[in-house]
Amino acid sequence: MLGQSVLWDPTVWAISVIIGVTHFAFPDPSPIVASQFDVLLSNFSELLRPFATFAHLNLDKLVWASSNVILLEVSFWSTLLMYHFFDHFQLFQKYKLHSGSPDPQMVRECLYDVLLGHFLVRPVLLYFSMPLFANSGWLLGSNIPNFLSLLKELFICIMIDDTVFYWVHRSLHHPLIYKHIHKQHHAFKQPIALATEYSHPIEDFSNTFATVLGPLLLKSHSVVFYTYTTLKLVQSLDAHSSYNLPFSPFSFIETMDCAPAHDFHHTHNAGNFGGFFIFWDWLCGTDQRYMLHLEKNKTNPAYFNVVKSVSQPL
């Protein structure tokens, strides 16, 4: 995984071929999707109108904030429930990267922090940030990008996010900064999905900035924003889950910062600062200790998709 470029990953090429064939073999569905999106948006706006009037809130801001909150919360809690289900019924345990459970008191503190962030801080920030996205050219209604445009913008968003996230994350590990900010997130030496967003407010801001910077710079349609923020959230949950599941979409591409890579970052507090992909870690050599770790885990089934490529040349 760590010794080869994403450009040479056979899975990436296979996905690219499938996307290309799909695009040319089937008509562009974006006009139909746009029509349905407008209807859904209109109905949702009418649903919120009485509350907006009663609370003297701006309807457009309320629709923007509420739609994002609903999408992200459904994604977050449903994914979290899936991992809890696996833990409770002891499913897929051979793909679990470590055993044991975190301190219950720490889990409760994490839960309180997550609930506060998700149901108070996030809705307020989304509500008041709506003009920022509107001024960037963001659209809530029609003119939905076609499939290839959506994929192109998602890829650019990942590249921008990865670059910002890597360098900010790496700087947060500087001894003069770490104990004041990033140490909170590393309270979980063995990560769990619930702790994905358990972090200092400054780190919350930097992570959010890295996530939204791509759509802002690209002046992306709101559908791109919805899709990318949800994708980033689910990928982050996967990376913190301690499960390297064979059916996870983030396990198919070897050059992604999958669960084993980020799990190592937490358990060893070293290297693997990347977000989606490990390009910057590979380029800057911050993956060396992780490669040694993989060498020692060649027979561990939880590392099924990464140890096979440790020694492969670029």
BELNORGI-V362805 format. One record per helix or strand. SS is the DSSP state (h for helix, s for strand). FROM is the first residue (numbers start at 1). LEN is the number of residues. If there is no record, write none. Layout:
ss,from,len
SS,FROM,LEN
SS,FROM,LEN
This chain:
ss,from,len
h,6,3
h,10,16
h,30,26
h,59,30
h,93,3
s,96,1
h,104,32
h,147,26
h,175,4
h,185,3
h,193,5
h,201,18
h,222,19
s,243,1
s,256,1
h,259,10
s,277,1
h,279,6
h,288,8
h,301,3
h,307,3
